[in-house]
Each structure stands twice: as structure tokens, then as C-alpha cells.
Amino acid sequence: MGKELTIIIFFLWSLQALRQALNWIYWWQTKEYRFDRFGLLLTSKEGRKNLEINLIGAKFITIFLSLFLGLDWAMSILLIWLSLKFLNEVVSHRIRKPVLTLRGVEVLATTLLGVILAVWIGYQSGNVAASVALGEVLILALPVVGVLWTTILVEQSKEKIIKKAKARLSIVKPFVIGVTGSFGKTTTKDFIAHLLSQKYKTEKTLANQNTDWGIARKAADLAKDTEIFVVEMGAYKKGEIKKVTEFVKPNLAVVTGIEPQHLALFGSLQNIKEAKYELIQALPKNGEAVFNGNNIGCIEMFEWAKKDAKKASLYEVLENANPQKNTELTISATKLSGIGSTIVIKHGGTKKTVQTALPGKYLLQNLGAAVLIARKLDVDWRSILAGIKTLEVPGKALRRHNLPSGGTVIDDSYNSTPHAFLAALDYLSLFKNKKVVFTPGIIELGSLSSEVHEEVGKNLAKTADIVVLTNSDFEDSIKKGLGGSVDKLRVITDPQKIAQKLEGFLRQNCTILLEGRMPGAVNKQVADELAKGVKR
């Protein structure tokens, strides 16, 4: 093979190698550089599709044909096709790539060094197929190497920021409220902070940053006059919440609910409960725990707390006239609509009626926790009711957008959970026009995945007119749940085709629910359509 042809082959191979490196590091970043989460991605059909495992296998086969049978033309055709595919994705802005954080750049640089090494070896030796084979192995291996060596630096940085957080907390001495659970953590944290801010100088952790790293960064930057610090705490395994409590030292705890979110990582519901209970165990003698009385797992944990001599109470959104016997605060909805609700709050001998902009019953559980805590911290009813009237739905939690077409988008496109999914469908049922649901389903449910998605399918059958499933892993279970309504289902996994399908519905007078994490192309499609309405 001449030098000119060798250079061309290596150029084409380098282009597709860059494409694969960007895609794999994107998914490593999406899974938070965690081996347990990335491993689950490899075990799922949709995960292997996203990582293009079949394509990688095809590359190794063609390299083998070239290396041992001399069929260089097969490798050349594949490389030309992959290079053109990459260039087309770049031009059309459809290329998957990681966010270029410091760690993302470090892992990408580690991987690209492998590409350069493979090209250099191949050019020096003249054995193109052998060096390409080496390069393909390195593209798979070096992201792992990058994740491993950057983990060392991340842990060192984390220890430094935690040390700073401890020092800052010891100076500021805020009253710390910890919020954990399988769902509703961010919304509950935001509601608590909003109501308490009516009386106190209150700060909270940012967005959904609920790991030791994110919490420590916020704690290290607390204003000196902060009186209350509301901390959202998440976990994928036991011990992670305990690590956070060791430096934030919570005074009051909230558990929003227990369900099989990330069950594949925790291993069992019992492990999930025990992981969340680490927050309760960290409370001081005069601390108190507040639990969601609508959730069976929370009621069980409430009993654990009582046995451990912890002060504990329940809040509950009433489905009937009979609350749990230990419920301290109840909320009941006298009017529900797609734009808000009228609710009655009962606490002790006090009964208050107030109108809210909160949609559906789901967010009322989050509100129940916030009101109960506000009362425990002596916020007067006048301030609480004023705060409720100015509450906004945070982030992407059932956020409603009116479309130029007269239709509606309900954006619930953060990671879904069984509870959140069914609550979103309950909210969707309040709308009277055509109802369309776009969803990837619920990830990391482990052994309960089929059971949960079958139940989701049953509820979709009763609520939705059309269901667009963007993750084929859950197709069989959803179909089983849909039963006789299976003709409602459309399975579309290509991000651009999903966005194209959505575009048609955005221009109709219908209600569209985006449930669970959506591809970037879908979010852009919604933003573009909403922008048209603003311009008009």
C-alpha cells in the first residue's frame, strides 16, 4: 500500500475514531463516570444500540478480513461510510459529544492519545490493518483508563472541597434540613426553601445537585448570614448519604417517598430504605424526621424512627376522609385543573384554604412537607399562605407550556420514576383534548422493570391517545400493559425521527406529555416552537 493511500486510510479511520470516542465519553459522562451505571447501560438493548456495539463488531470483522485475508477494500468502504456519516452529523449538529468539563476534556484527551499512537505506529510500520486493530482496542480501553486516573484527581478535589465546606458550616452554623427519597427531592427542597424564606435567610443546594461533591461546593460558599440550609441528598448505594451527613450534620430530615428507583444499583427495596434512613440516623437527639404518609415505604421508615426513639411525624395528601393515625398535617384538593388547584390544609386545630398554581395532586405531597416544616420552624400562617401563592413549579417537574397551536406541552422530562410517571398521567387526565405521551420509560429498575412498565402501560391505555416510546427495552412490557390499546403505541428510537414526530403534534391542538429524559433534538424542537409563539 502506497504512502498516499496509507495517509488516506488513517485519515478516514481517525475521523470515525473521533466519532466513537465522543459518543462513548458522552455516555460515560451521562452515567456520571460510574462503572456500575455504565455497566447497566451495556446490559440493555437500547444501551448497546446507543454505544453502537453492533457497528463496533462490524468494524472488527472487516479489520480481521483485511488483516488475515487481504480484503483491504472491505475496510476502506466501511471507513469511507463512517467518515461521511460523522461529517454529516457534524454539519447537521446531530453529533453526540460530552460537555467539555475539565474531566470530560481529560478523558477525551486520554482517548485521543490512543488514536494518535495507533496512527503513528501504523504509519511507521506500514501495517495498516494491524495498527487500525490496535486503535480500535484503544478506543474502547482508554476511556476506562481516563475515568480511572481522573477519579483519583476527583477524589482529591472532593476531599478539599468537603474540608472547605466543613470549615464554612462551622462558621455560619445554619440549621440544616436534609431532603432525600426516591422521588420529589428537588421539588420538595425548593418548596421548603421558598416557604422558609418568608421568615429566614435561607439557602439551598443548586438545581438537582445532590451528591457529596455538589453539596460541598454549595456549603463552602454559604453566605455568612444564612440561617437555614436546605440540602437535597441522593444516592445510588448505601453509604453515600451517610458521607454527606458527616459534614453537613442535619438537624431535620425529610423523606419524600420510597420506590424502586435505581433498584438495579441498590439490589433491593430494603437497601433503598436503609440507604435513605442514613439521613435519619444522622439526626441529633433533638432532631426530627418528617415522612410522606402517602407512601408505604415512608410509613415503614416512620416506624423505624419511632423504635429508634427519634421524633417523627407524617404529612399526607388525603385520598379519602381517613388519614394515617399518626398524620400531623393533611392536604386535600377541593378543585384540580390543568392550571392549578384549590386546597385545604389542616394542621392541629387549624384549617386553611388556599389557591395554588401547582398542577395535579403529585406536587401537593411536596407542598405538604414544606408546610409542615414551616410550621415546625414557627413560620406564621399568613407568611406560609403568601408563600404558597407565589410557588412556581421548579425545573422540569410537570412544567406546562402553552403552544401557538392552542395545544399544551407538559414538560416532565427529568429522570422519571414509577411514582412520577403515574402522577404525570393523573395530571394529563385533567386535560380534555387529544393526549400524546413521549417517553423513554424508566431506567435502572432491575428485576421490577417488566412489572412496573406493564403497570405504566395499563395507565397509558386509560389516559393517552398516542404513546411514543423512545426506548425499545421496555416495548414488550408496555405492550402487555396496553393490551387491547396496543395500536396507540409508536416505537421510535432515532432522536431526529422522534423530534420530527413531535413537530407534527406541536402544531396540533393537543396536550403533549414529555415524561422522562428526552434527546436534545426533542428539547430543541419544543424550544423552537415556543419561541415562535413569543415572536408572534
C-alpha positions, 0 to 999 in steps of 0.5 A: 500500500502506497504512502498516499493511500496509507495517509488516506486510510488513517485519515478516514479511520481517525475521523470515525475514531473521533466519532466513537470516542465522543459518543462513548465519553458522552455516555460515560459522562451521562452515567456520571463516570460510574462503572456500575451505571455504565455497566447497566447501560451495556446490559440493555438493548437500547444501551448497546444500540446507543454505544453502537456495539453492533457497528463496533463488531462490524468494524472488527470483522472487516479489520480481521478480513483485511488483516488475515485475508487481504480484503483491504477494500472491505475496510476502506468502504466501511471507513469511507461510510463512517467518515461521511456519516460523522461529517454529516452529523457534524454539519447537521449538529446531530453529533453526540459529544460530552460537555467539555468539563475539565474531566470530560476534556481529560478523558477525551484527551486520554482517548485521543492519545490512543488514536494518535499512537495507533496512527503513528505506529501504523504509519511507521510500520506500514501495517495498516490493518494491524495498527487500525486493530490496535486503535480500535482496542484503544478506543474502547480501553482508554476511556476506562483508563481516563475515568480511572486516573481522573477519579483519583484527581476527583477524589482529591478535589472532593476531599478539599472541597468537603474540608472547605465546606466543613470549615464554612458550616462551622462558621455560619452554623445554619440549621440544616434540613436534609431532603432525600427519597426516591422521588420529589427531592428537588421539588420538595427542597425548593418548596421548603426553601421558598416557604422558609424564606418568608421568615429566614435567610435561607439557602439551598443546594443548586438545581438537582445537585445532590451528591457529596461533591455538589453539596460541598461546593454549595456549603463552602460558599454559604453566605455568612448570614444564612440561617437555614440550609436546605440540602437535597441528598441522593444516592445510588448505594448505601453509604453515600448519604451517610458521607454527606451527613458527616459534614453537613450534620442535619438537624431535620430530615425529610423523606419524600417517598420510597420506590424502586428507583435505581433498584438495579444499583441498590439490589433491593427495596430494603437497601433503598430504605436503609440507604435513605434512613442514613439521613435519619440516623444522622439526626441529633437527639433533638432532631426530627424526621418528617415522612410522606404518609402517602407512601408505604415505604415512608410509613415503614421508615416512620416506624423505624424512627419511632423504635429508634426513639427519634421524633417523627411525624407524617404529612399526607395528601388525603385520598379519602376522609381517613388519614394515617393515625399518626398524620400531623398535617393533611392536604386535600384538593377541593378543585384540580385543573390543568392550571392549578388547584384549590386546597385545604390544609389542616394542621392541629386545630387549624384549617386553611384554604388556599389557591395554588398554581401547582398542577395535579395532586403529585406536587401537593405531597411536596407542598405538604412537607414544606408546610409542615416544616414551616410550621415546625420552624414557627413560620406564621400562617399568613407568611406560609399562605403568601408563600404558597401563592407565589410557588412556581413549579421548579425545573422540569417537574410537570412544567406546562407550556402553552403552544401557538397551536392552542395545544399544551406541552407538559414538560416532565422530562427529568429522570422519571420514576414509577411514582412520577410517571403515574402522577404525570398521567393523573395530571394529563387526565385533567386535560380534555383534548387529544393526549400524546405521551413521549417517553423513554420509560424508566431506567435502572429498575432491575428485576421490577422493570417488566412489572412496573412498565406493564403497570405504566402501560395499563395507565397509558391505555386509560389516559393517552391517545398516542404513546411514543416510546423512545426506548425499545427495552421496555416495548414488550412490557408496555405492550402487555400493559396496553393490551387491547390499546396496543395500536396507540403505541409508536416505537421510535428510537432515532432522536431526529425521527422522534423530534420530527414526530413531535413537530407534527403534534406541536402544531396540533391542538393537543396536550403533549406529555414529555415524561422522562429524559428526552434527546436534545433534538426533542428539547430543541424542537419544543424550544423552537416552537415556543419561541415562535409563539413569543415572536408572534 
